[in-house]
Amino acid sequence: MAKAQVTRGRSDVDTRARIMEAAAELLPRFTIAKLSMEDVARATGIARQTVYKHFRSKDELVAEIIAAELRAKHGPLMRDLARHKATKRRLVELFMAQLDVGRQFPLIDPVLDPQIAPRMAELIFGIPVILEALEEIWLPILGKYADAGVLRPDLDHRQIVRWITYQQFWLITHPEVLAKNDAELEVYVSHFMLSGILQA
Amino acid sequence: MSSSTATRERILEVAPEVLRRFTLAKFGMEDVARGAGIARQTVYKHFSSRDELLIAMYVREMLENQAPRMVPVVDRPPSPDNLLDVFMTELELARHYPWFDESSEQSMAPRLAEMIFRSETLMQTREAIWFPILERYEAAGVLRPDLDFAATVRWLTYQKFWLLFHPDVLCPDDEERRLYVRRFIIAGLVTTS
């Protein structure tokens, strides 16, 4: 009995992973707007209902794919960068490094479509899984920076993650609105975007 | 007033009503011409493009409607909390303009962002409104001493834009949004808070 349950749990995990893999492959071609759960089911070789058993909606599926991508790409990079001494300068570099990964995100082209970008904002900030993935990446780093006295002591670190994500979202989806190039952007990041959270 | 200036004024007077009626997505020079009772070519003689007219309308909106209403808050003694109130008051006043109100479609944001942040006229107006405020706050020792005012105005305008276009993305609650502005935007500009 116990054994049967384990087997079933395992195959569920596999199906879930297969669905996400198939959908991630389809996304760049279909774009978020046009991808349907039907397409995903067909590509995975399973029934549509089975897809719905794992993901309640297309938004939830897309959010899970984005979260997985964040963990895979940002996690290792941020951990590596965070190994260095915590300084204000370093925090700006971390922000820029994460922004760079975000810009090369495979889903970014469809996101830049003006018809989709506004919906993406609601998707990213409305479904907890994406912010949870970003918290996993950022909270240990922020903890370290707080201990080093780089951050203001009274801040809620989850709010900081939300703030950073919000700023990066607009920078990725509307790249040239605030600054013309990265050098100019870095000034805005250090003097304005992060200056509120840094210890004077 | 020359007759040409009078025509320009007339266009700018009727245009906001036309914008309200047609919404930003559908607003056209033809509709403005009809509203003002003049030929379409005459509108083009004063404003070379729809974007130029839209910018001129918003410049007027800021100078004639928003800035005067900000005065009571702007005149308060400089402090971080009063700076927050200046920012929030301006945000609230802009919220009812047809670029940002419920008639506006969110798919217009990228185009509008490009138009606003590329316009020198618009940024100069923002500076005309904000530089005196920043100077007064700086003289009172409230602002960080190393602030670049032009960059500060661009930054505040940028933050305001997203809060107007997507009011609920950062946080859906008014009180909490105010807290974010206080902690992350204003705190970054002031010496101590």
Interface residues (C-beta under 8 A of the other chain):
Chain A: P114 Q115 A117 P118 R119 A121 E122 F125 R152 L155 Q159 R162 W163 Y166 F169 W170 T173 H174 E176 V177 L178 V187 Y188 H191 F192 M193 L194 S195 G196 I197 A200
Chain B: Q106 S107 A109 P110 R111 A113 E114 F117 R144 D146 L147 D148 A151 T152 R154 W155 Y158 W162 F165 H166 D168 V169 L170 C171 Y180 R183 F184 I185 I186 A187 G188 L189 T191 T192
